């Protein structure tokens, strides 16, 4: 298919240099480059993986963990008082 593209001069220069270096036509280099770019963009492995390292936060000083249910009950009661 024939079409007209407007591309940046720097991109044209890079594609043209690649065509000369690989002894291929400009058209072939453009088609191969676009095809590779589309394959990479469409593959799920192309997305950067996000990883997190877990950190031990430990227990906070001054908090009685045995009374957390009591605190939750007090907060719930206070919330109901406002309703």
C-alpha positions as CSV (number, residue, x, y, z in Angstrom):
1,X,0.0,0.0,0.0
2,X,1.3,3.4,-0.8
3,X,1.0,6.3,1.6
4,X,2.7,9.5,2.6
5,X,4.2,10.1,6.0
6,X,5.7,13.1,7.6
7,X,8.5,12.1,9.9
8,X,11.2,14.1,11.8
9,X,14.4,14.7,10.0
10,X,16.4,13.0,12.7
11,X,14.2,9.9,12.4
12,X,14.6,9.9,8.6
13,X,18.4,10.1,9.0
14,X,18.5,7.2,11.4
15,X,16.3,5.0,9.1
16,X,18.3,6.0,6.0
17,X,21.6,5.2,7.8
18,X,20.2,1.8,8.9
19,X,19.1,1.1,5.3
20,X,22.6,1.8,3.9
21,X,24.3,-0.1,6.7
22,X,22.1,-3.2,6.2
23,X,22.0,-2.8,2.4
24,X,18.2,-2.8,2.4
25,X,15.7,-0.4,0.9
26,X,14.4,2.5,2.9
27,X,10.9,1.1,2.6
28,X,12.0,-2.3,3.9
29,X,13.7,-0.8,6.9
30,X,10.7,1.4,7.7
31,X,8.3,-1.6,7.5
32,X,10.5,-3.8,9.7
33,X,11.0,-1.1,12.3
34,X,7.2,-0.3,12.5
35,X,6.4,-4.1,12.7
36,X,8.9,-4.6,15.5
37,X,7.6,-1.6,17.4
38,X,4.0,-2.9,17.1
39,X,5.0,-6.4,18.3
40,X,6.7,-5.0,21.4
41,X,3.9,-2.6,22.2
42,X,1.3,-5.4,21.9
43,X,3.1,-8.0,23.9
44,X,2.1,-8.3,27.6
45,X,5.7,-8.9,28.6
46,X,6.6,-5.4,27.3
47,X,5.1,-3.8,30.3
48,X,7.6,-3.1,33.1
49,X,6.9,-5.3,36.0
50,X,6.2,-3.6,39.3
51,X,7.7,-5.2,42.3
52,X,7.6,-4.3,46.0
53,X,9.8,-5.5,48.8
54,X,7.9,-6.2,52.0
55,X,9.3,-4.5,55.1
56,X,8.6,-5.6,58.7
57,X,7.1,-2.7,60.5
58,X,6.9,-4.4,63.8
59,X,4.7,-3.3,66.6
60,X,4.5,0.3,67.5
61,X,5.5,1.4,71.0
62,X,2.6,2.6,73.2
63,X,-0.1,0.5,71.5
64,X,-1.7,-2.3,73.6
65,X,-2.5,-4.8,70.9
66,X,-4.7,-6.8,73.4
67,X,-7.1,-3.8,73.5
68,X,-7.5,-3.2,69.7
69,X,-11.0,-4.7,69.7
70,X,-12.0,-2.4,72.5
71,X,-10.7,0.6,70.5
72,X,-12.7,-0.6,67.4
73,X,-15.9,-0.9,69.5
74,X,-15.3,2.6,70.9
75,X,-14.8,4.0,67.4
76,X,-18.0,2.3,66.2
77,X,-20.0,3.6,69.1
78,X,-18.7,7.1,68.5
79,X,-19.6,6.8,64.8
80,X,-23.2,5.7,65.8
81,X,-23.5,8.7,68.1
82,X,-23.0,11.1,65.2
83,X,-25.6,9.3,63.1
